[in-house]
């Protein structure tokens, strides 16, 4: 099991979408290290089940397809049963699909697929979680945006549009859910070294490396601490905010 985190989340119950691999897996590992219970959810069932088994008793696996409204509803419900409630939701699951294509090369079906998962899926997962997060008394939602939406990354139009929508939704969600004691914030990571970014051309990696105030590669552990803090009870007066976590490549 991973080493204990400096941020402590004992007793907190957190659902992480898209957490069988990559940044989502890093969130799941960090949550367990911080003492939380976690539900790993994904469409990669074997990998998700294996991760939950590796993480041990604090972890559970629940299938969830963010392109399917019924799957989201049943997945959130199953997560709450597995953990006996819900204190936090990390809306991490997303697809890129548009990487490397100019905007005139995108097909409407591809655009719709990205929006269905990244935008509609984030909205529906949050809606399904609302009553459980409200019952917690200190519900927390952390949405994963991207700094690509802040600097206007080219050849990534559907993805950056979806992440711009996530940023806007975060603010609206925060105002709607604040009266129920639920905070909603977004994190905008930079280009992070995970399986999902292996396709990114070397020149884009180099652009990030040269443009960061902290001139090194970004790894998942750079992002997890920010998410864990936003899940704590202590973060209860921070809501509707966007936190770029990218080594100073974009300063917001």
N, C-alpha and C positions, 0 to 999 in steps of 0.2 A: 504494500500500500504506500501511497505517496507520503512524503513528510508532512507533518502538521503545518497548517497555514498560520501566519501571524494574525490574520483576521479570523475570529472565532464565530462560528455559526451553529453552535450546538442547539439542537431542538428545532432548527429551521428545516422546512421541507420544500424542495425546489425541483421544478420540472424544467428540463433543458431540451428544447426541440433541436433536431438535427445533430445529435450528440454521439453518434456511433464512431465518428472520426473527426480529425481536424481540430478546429477551435472549439467546437462543441464538446469533443472528448476532453480537451484541456479544462473546460469549465467543470465537467463532471468530476474529473480527478481532483481539481482544486476544491470543489465543494465537499467532497468526502474528506479531504485533508483538513478542511476547516471544521469538521464535525457535523456537517449537515447530512440529512437524508437526500437522496437524489433519484429522480426518475430519468433514465436515459430513454429518449424516444427518437425514432428514425424510420426510414424505409429500408435501411440496410439491416435486416433483422438478425442475421448471424453475427455480424460485427457488434451490434448493439447488445445482444444477449451475452456475447463473450466479454464485453467490457463490463457489464453489470456483474457478471460472475467473478471477474477479476477484482472488482472493487469491493465485493463482499456484502455483508448484511445491510449496510446503509444504502445500497443501490438496488434498483429494480429496472427492468426493461419493459417498455410499453410501445407497441407499434403505433406509428402515427404518420399519415401522409398529408402534408399541408395543402395539397391540391384537392383534397377530398373533404368536404365539410362534415360529413358523417364520421369520418375517421378522426377528425380533430375533436369532435364532441365526445366520442367514445374514448379517445385516448386521454383527454384531460380528466374525464370521469374515472377511468381506470387508474390514472396516476394518483388521484386523491384517495381512492380506496387503498392503494398499495402503501401510501404513506400516512393515512389517517388524516388527511387534510392537505392544505397547500398554503405556503407562506410566500413563495417566490416563483416567478416564471422568467426564464431567459428565452426570448424569441430569437434563437440563433439560426434556425434552418433557413437556407436560401439556396438558390441556384443562380449561376451566371449566364450560361448559354450564349450570350451575345459577345463574348470576349473575342477580340480580333476582327470583328466585322464593323465596317463603317455603317452609319445609320441607314444609308440607302440599300445596304445589303441585307438588312434584317427582314425577316418574314413576319407577317402579322401573327401567325400561330406561335412563333417563338416569343414574340413580345408578350402575347397573352399568357403563355406558360410561365414566364418570369414573374409577371404581375400576379398571377394566381397564387404562386407559392410565396413570393417575398412580401407582397402587400396584403392580398386577401387572406392568406394563411396566417399572417401576423395578427391581423384584425380578428379573425375568427378564434384563434387560440386564446387571445386576450379576453374576448367576450365569454368564451366557455369557462375561463378561469375566474371571472369576476366574483361570483357568489362565494367561491372558496377562499379567494384572497380577502374579501370583505370579512368573512368569518374569522380569519386569522387575527384581525385587529391591527396588523402591521404588514399588509400585503405589499409586495414589491414586484414591479415589472421592469425588466431590462431588455430593451430592444437593440438588436445589432444593426447599426447603420454601416456606413463605410466612408472613409475620407475621400473616396473617388467622387462622391456626390458633392463634396465641398470644393474640389479644385477642377472638376469637370473633365475627368479622364476621357480621352478620346477612344473610339473603337470599343465602347462598352455601354452603349446608349440605353438599352433596356435595363441593364443592371443599375446604372447610376440613377435612372429615373425611378426605379423601384426603391432605392435607398433614400432618395430625396423624399419620396412619399412616406417612408418609415419615419423620417425625421419630423415631418409635418404631423403625422398621426400621433407621434409621441407627445407633442404639445397638446393636441386636442384630447387625447386620452387622459393626460395629467389633469386637465381641468374637469373632465367629466367624472373621474374616479377619485379625485382628492377628497370630496365629501365622505367617501366610504373608507377613508384611511389608507387608500392605495396610492403609492407613488409610482410614477412611470418616467423612466429616463432612457436615454440612448447613448450607446458607445459607438464611436466611429473609428475602428482600427485602420491602420495603414496596411500596406502589403505585408502580410504575415507569412512566415515560412511554414506552410501546412500542405497536406496532400492536394487540397483543392486549388492551390496557386502554382502548382508545378508547371502548368501550361503557360504561365505568364512569361513573355519573352524576356531575355536577359537584359535588353536595353531598358525595359520598364523597371526591373529590379535595380539596375544601375542608377536610374533616374531618382528612385526613392533613396537609395543609399547616399547619393551625393547631395540630395536636398534636405535630409534630416538634420536638425540641430544636434541630435545625438547620432553620430555617424556610424551606425552598425546595422546589421540585419535585425528585423523585428521577429520575435518568436512568440508563441502562444502565451508564455508566462508573463509577457509584458502587458497582456490584456486582462488576464484573469483577476488580478488584484482589484482592478477598477470595478469589475462586475461584482465581485464578492462584497466590496464596500457598499455598493448600491443596494445590496440585498440585506444589509444589517438593519436592525431596529434603529440604530444611531443615525441613519441617513434619512430619517423620516421627514425632514423639512427641506429636502432637495427633491424637486420634481419638475418635469417638463424641460429638463436640461439635456444638452448634447455635449458629450465629452470626447473630443478627439484623442485617441491614444495611438500616436504615430511617430513619436520621437521628435516632434516639432516640424514634420514635413508640411503640415497645415497647422497654422495657429489661429484658433477660432475665438 
